[in-house]
Amino acid sequence: MKRISFCFLFLFSTFVSSACTVCGCSASNQYLGILPQFHKHFVGLQYQFRSFQSEHPGHELNQSSSFSNEYYSTVQAWGRFNAGKRIQLFAFVPYISNIKKENGASTAINGLGDVTLLGNYRILGVNENPINTWQHNLQAGGGIKIPTGAYDKSSVQKAEGLPNMQPGTNSWDFIVNANYTLRRKKAGVNLDASYTLLTPNSLQYKYGNRLSAGLMGFYWYQKSNTTILPQIGLRYDRANADYDNYKYNIKSDMSGGEQLYVSTGVQAYYKRVGLQLMYHHPVMQHYASGLVTSKVKTEAGVYFLF
């Protein structure tokens, strides 16, 4: 009986893998990047947009592949609170809208995403230095991603829903991160890295662990109450393969991969208000065994410092 159940589970998960997992993934990392004025609290809104094209191979030898386009939009409220000189607390509350278009049909999945809470310890940069000396700011810490996001268990089980397009993961996940900024006079660099350890959800589907790292150079223009920071650099994202069933160690061979982006953007501040625009252009990628192609990735945000 156990063997029959296992075989049925294997066949079912294989079908789900071939039908559903060849697309981008909603379980992406949060990353901090170049942070606005270290000593202040802030709250803000951020918009993120990503698009992918996916190839779905035919199940029969003479059946041609089909193609789909996926569009991932996230609007999230986030903020930072300085709990003393060394401890910084961050919170992210996303609302996610995902759309998949294939063969003239469109599937839209919307809902609250998973709330993320982070706590970082400032190792360097507690005391402010004059602008004409080297300035360092290093912080590291971790946090948790809470399964508050919408996740349609019924449609996923019936192979009607797309696991990688669900707003939430239906799992408790854990994050470690580090962020380092070095500046000399008006020029500087920022290095950040974030790693997310994802756990199996109640359906034993496990999204692959995620790594996101960036290296950005920036220049600091300041005049009166206005500050502008143009920036350019690289961002690397990597995702391990998903598990269709973690309990039985069944991996999805059409998930996981890596992308390298050239990133450029600008941050601007006027008194207590800040704006951010970012564009990421893929220069190297291999995702879902080459069946998924990353297209556009952009970000925009507004901050209110206090």
DRENKOL-288321 format. One line per field, with one value per residue (C-alpha): residue number from 1; residue in one letter; x, z, y. Coordinates in steps of 0.05 Angstrom, whole numbers. Each point is the difference from the previous one (the first is absolute). Example, Ala and Ser with C-alpha at 12.3 -4.5 7.8 and 13.67 -1.06 7.14 Angstrom:
residues 2
pos	1:2
code	a:s
u	246:27
w	156:-13
v	-90:69
end
This chain:
residues 306
pos	1:2:3:4:5:6:7:8:9:10:11:12:13:14:15:16:17:18:19:20:21:22:23:24:25:26:27:28:29:30:31:32:33:34:35:36:37:38:39:40:41:42:43:44:45:46:47:48:49:50:51:52:53:54:55:56:57:58:59:60:61:62:63:64:65:66:67:68:69:70:71:72:73:74:75:76:77:78:79:80:81:82:83:84:85:86:87:88:89:90:91:92:93:94:95:96:97:98:99:100:101:102:103:104:105:106:107:108:109:110:111:112:113:114:115:116:117:118:119:120:121:122:123:124:125:126:127:128:129:130:131:132:133:134:135:136:137:138:139:140:141:142:143:144:145:146:147:148:149:150:151:152:153:154:155:156:157:158:159:160:161:162:163:164:165:166:167:168:169:170:171:172:173:174:175:176:177:178:179:180:181:182:183:184:185:186:187:188:189:190:191:192:193:194:195:196:197:198:199:200:201:202:203:204:205:206:207:208:209:210:211:212:213:214:215:216:217:218:219:220:221:222:223:224:225:226:227:228:229:230:231:232:233:234:235:236:237:238:239:240:241:242:243:244:245:246:247:248:249:250:251:252:253:254:255:256:257:258:259:260:261:262:263:264:265:266:267:268:269:270:271:272:273:274:275:276:277:278:279:280:281:282:283:284:285:286:287:288:289:290:291:292:293:294:295:296:297:298:299:300:301:302:303:304:305:306
code	m:k:r:i:s:f:c:f:l:f:l:f:s:t:f:v:s:s:a:c:t:v:c:g:c:s:a:s:n:q:y:l:g:i:l:p:q:f:h:k:h:f:v:g:l:q:y:q:f:r:s:f:q:s:e:h:p:g:h:e:l:n:q:s:s:s:f:s:n:e:y:y:s:t:v:q:a:w:g:r:f:n:a:g:k:r:i:q:l:f:a:f:v:p:y:i:s:n:i:k:k:e:n:g:a:s:t:a:i:n:g:l:g:d:v:t:l:l:g:n:y:r:i:l:g:v:n:e:n:p:i:n:t:w:q:h:n:l:q:a:g:g:g:i:k:i:p:t:g:a:y:d:k:s:s:v:q:k:a:e:g:l:p:n:m:q:p:g:t:n:s:w:d:f:i:v:n:a:n:y:t:l:r:r:k:k:a:g:v:n:l:d:a:s:y:t:l:l:t:p:n:s:l:q:y:k:y:g:n:r:l:s:a:g:l:m:g:f:y:w:y:q:k:s:n:t:t:i:l:p:q:i:g:l:r:y:d:r:a:n:a:d:y:d:n:y:k:y:n:i:k:s:d:m:s:g:g:e:q:l:y:v:s:t:g:v:q:a:y:y:k:r:v:g:l:q:l:m:y:h:h:p:v:m:q:h:y:a:s:g:l:v:t:s:k:v:k:t:e:a:g:v:y:f:l:f
u	0:57:33:-65:-9:71:-7:-64:33:60:-43:-43:60:33:-63:-2:74:-8:-64:12:70:30:-6:30:-7:-36:47:53:47:-8:64:20:49:24:-38:-23:31:22:-18:-73:-64:-40:-64:-13:-35:37:-22:35:-13:29:-18:19:-12:-7:3:-45:25:-52:-16:0:59:-36:-31:30:17:-46:23:-27:16:-2:-4:14:-19:11:-21:27:2:66:38:58:2:65:-6:62:67:15:-66:-43:-67:-32:-70:-28:-74:-11:-62:12:-33:23:-24:14:-19:1:-36:-45:-22:19:5:4:17:-2:6:39:71:43:19:75:32:75:46:70:59:44:72:33:-25:-31:36:-5:65:17:-14:73:20:-14:-69:-21:-67:-8:-62:-21:-57:-60:-73:-61:-51:-70:-50:-52:-4:-57:10:-55:12:-60:20:73:-20:-46:57:-44:42:72:44:50:-53:-32:8:23:41:-43:66:41:66:63:47:72:29:59:8:65:11:68:5:57:-21:-56:14:-18:-18:-53:2:-61:-19:-62:-13:-70:-9:-69:-36:-52:-71:-61:-4:73:17:66:24:75:46:17:63:1:64:17:61:-17:43:-30:17:-27:-25:-26:-23:-39:-58:6:42:7:34:8:23:21:23:-17:-53:2:-61:2:-56:8:-48:-69:-27:-67:0:53:-20:16:58:-33:32:-26:51:-32:13:59:57:39:1:51:-25:33:-38:-5:-43:-4:-21:-20:-18:-31:-3:-39:-25:39:-12:33:0:37:6:32:22:17:68:5:-54:-16:-67:-46:47:1:-76:-10:27:2:-21:-11:13:-14:-11:-27:-11:-14:26:-21:56:-10
w	0:17:-67:-37:38:-15:-74:-4:37:-47:-63:28:19:-67:-34:44:-14:-75:0:52:24:-65:17:45:75:52:55:-15:50:34:-5:30:-50:12:61:11:57:51:63:-18:0:-64:-29:-73:-59:-51:-68:-32:-70:-32:-65:-28:-62:11:-47:15:-37:-31:36:-65:-48:-57:43:-6:59:24:28:55:28:75:33:74:34:74:39:70:61:37:51:48:74:38:67:28:-33:-23:-11:-62:-11:-69:-21:-69:-15:-74:-44:-61:-68:-49:-71:-47:-74:-43:-64:3:71:61:72:55:73:50:75:62:-1:56:53:14:65:6:56:-15:45:-21:7:-31:-12:68:4:-57:-33:-38:-74:-20:36:-14:24:14:16:11:26:2:28:-19:4:-18:-56:28:-42:-4:-75:-41:-21:-34:25:-37:-69:11:20:-61:-45:-18:38:-12:61:-24:-12:69:39:61:11:57:38:56:-30:31:-25:14:-31:2:-28:-6:-26:-10:-18:-11:-9:-53:-30:30:-9:31:7:25:4:23:6:11:28:-20:36:-28:3:21:-69:6:-58:15:-38:-11:45:-28:-3:-22:0:-29:-10:-16:-9:13:0:51:-26:53:-5:56:18:-62:-6:-63:-3:-70:4:-45:13:-1:33:3:17:10:16:17:-31:30:30:-25:62:52:42:-56:-27:-67:-34:-58:-56:-33:56:31:-34:1:-31:-3:-12:-16:45:-4:35:43:69:14:66:14:74:29:-65:-42:-68:-32:-71:-21:-65:-5:-67:-4:-29:21:19:3:33:0:-44:-50:-9:34:-25:44:-35:38:74:28:67:24:70:44:72:56:51:72
v	0:47:-14:14:65:20:-15:40:58:-3:1:56:43:-13:26:61:12:-2:41:52:13:26:73:53:-7:42:-22:52:32:66:40:67:31:71:23:72:40:-51:38:13:-41:-5:-28:-8:-33:-41:-27:-59:-29:-62:-35:-68:-42:-75:-59:-59:-63:-45:-65:-41:-9:35:54:69:44:56:66:45:68:14:68:9:65:15:62:-2:44:-3:39:4:15:15:-34:34:15:-71:-36:12:-34:-8:-22:-16:-9:-17:-4:-43:-3:-54:-11:-58:4:-63:-20:61:-14:42:-24:52:-15:57:6:18:-27:-27:51:4:25:13:22:24:18:58:-25:61:71:16:67:50:21:64:-5:5:-65:-73:-20:-71:-29:-74:-34:-73:-39:-42:-9:-40:-3:-13:-41:56:-2:-27:-73:-39:-72:-29:26:-21:-70:-6:25:60:51:18:-10:52:53:-4:65:-39:-63:-30:-11:30:23:28:55:21:63:48:70:39:71:33:73:49:72:-4:-68:-67:-73:-44:-75:-38:-73:-37:-74:-30:-70:-24:-57:-50:25:-39:-34:-21:48:34:60:0:40:69:42:73:42:68:44:73:62:68:74:49:67:48:72:34:-47:-44:-63:-43:-68:-29:-73:-57:-71:-74:-43:-76:-43:-75:-49:-73:-50:-7:-64:-25:-44:12:-60:-48:41:13:60:41:-4:61:50:36:36:65:70:55:71:66:49:75:50:62:21:72:34:67:15:-59:-30:-50:-33:-60:-28:-64:-39:-70:-27:-75:-15:-73:-49:-73:-14:-61:-42:57:1:67:66:61:64:64:14:69:34:67:26:60:10:45:12:20
end
